[in-house]
């Protein structure tokens, strides 16, 4: 089977695409439930101090596995046939099978986005451990980005394991058949330190000058994780791309009055997108830039 996947890239891409559709469905669960799980934990800690139990959060066991998914409107449990990525949404016409309440379009969009980005990674790297690692990183970046958009929060339970995974991957350098995703331990450690401290320094300088907070600590940890995965040499590319795109989108939203000036814009999605692009085409971008400067 391994030889077949190596010799037939289209088959590997197709399998990766199909698996990613299922993973995309799970990412929807993570994106919705993880912030609620964190809030429950925070509330439980507050209850110990204030003795005021929270009444607006789910009761009983609530994690990424249980309870089974239900319609938020009528509470009807979603069956396995109603939970097939994308297909079920189309068959149901974007509505709950029970109460006919509309189902948010974001669910199939995230499933398709996960599958498409996974297919691109599979095509770019080809079958091998490098592709597996890159696909795992892609899935984590998607979940982190959407959670940050929804809650302006990057959970430590995602960014820190991503950081440690990047450092652990460097222990396998050099890996046979790998091109540039894997970096040596020294490059990974320096990348993690430089990634975290660069945004940490900008944050504190901005706060000293303006008295305001320009970003959150989750952004520092995310860039540190990307530095651990891709090495310190990719950090300028990631920071520049994320800053330019983030500023352009922010200005556009403010000008079109779709976003108020007083409401902060999450920076995590831009870091994640820039990191994903750098993972695939970072060296080519650096070489192109250097050719222009010479």
Buried (B, 14 or more C-beta within 10 A) or exposed (E): EEEEBBEEEEBBBEBBBBBBBBBBBBBBBBBBBBBBBBBBEEBEEEEEEEEEEEEEBEEEEBEEEEEEBEBEEEEBEBEEEBBBBBEBBEEEEEEBBBEEEEBEEBBBBBBBBBBBBBBBBBBBBBBBBBBBBBBBBBBBBBBBBBBBBEBBBBBEEBBEBBBEBBBEBBEEBEBEEBEBBBBEBEBBBBBBBBBBBBBBEBBEEBEEEEEEEBBBBBBBBBBBBBBBBBBBBBBBBBBEBBBEBBEEBBEEBBEEEEBEEEEBBBBBBBBBBBBBBBBBEBBEBBEEEEEEEE
